């Protein structure tokens, strides 16, 4: 397992970082932002797009309750 930190707003860089891995685990949190909800929705959408672009076969999301409120706004 390799832990990496990156800017979720840079989808190309994130996708390149994720490429070649068998599993992506996201523990993304928007709690550091002023607008937690929108930051989380936007950030998670960038992560999801990057995982798809990387062709990683597995994606696991771990997080807090705010994630479950925010996920319906993402485009699966």
SVG drawing of the C-alpha trace seen along z (x, -y; Angstrom):
<svg xmlns="http://www.w3.org/2000/svg" viewBox="-29 -30 33 35">
<polyline fill="none" stroke="black" stroke-width="0.4" points="0.0,0.0 1.2,-3.5 -0.3,-6.6 -0.2,-9.7 -1.4,-13.2 -2.4,-15.3 -4.6,-18.2 -8.0,-16.7 -8.8,-19.6 -6.0,-18.5 -7.7,-15.5 -4.9,-14.9 -2.2,-14.7 -4.4,-12.6 -5.3,-10.2 -1.6,-9.8 -0.8,-9.1 -3.5,-6.4 -2.7,-4.7 -1.4,-1.2 -2.8,-0.6 -5.2,2.3 -7.1,0.4 -7.8,-3.3 -8.9,-4.1 -10.2,-7.6 -10.4,-9.2 -11.1,-12.6 -12.6,-15.2 -13.8,-18.7 -13.7,-19.9 -10.9,-22.3 -12.9,-24.4 -15.4,-27.2 -18.2,-25.6 -17.7,-22.0 -20.6,-20.6 -19.7,-22.1 -16.0,-21.5 -16.7,-17.8 -19.1,-17.4 -16.6,-19.0 -13.6,-17.2 -15.3,-13.8 -16.4,-14.4 -12.8,-15.1 -11.6,-12.0 -14.3,-9.9 -13.4,-11.2 -9.7,-10.6 -10.3,-7.0 -12.3,-6.3 -9.5,-7.9 -6.8,-5.9 -8.7,-2.6 -8.1,-1.4 -10.3,1.7 -11.4,1.1 -12.4,-2.1 -13.1,-2.2 -14.4,-5.3 -14.1,-5.7 -15.3,-8.8 -17.7,-10.5 -21.4,-11.1 -21.1,-14.2 -20.1,-12.0 -23.4,-10.2 -25.3,-13.5 -23.1,-14.7 -22.8,-11.7 -26.3,-12.1 -25.0,-15.4 -22.1,-13.6 -22.5,-12.3 -21.9,-8.6"/>
</svg>
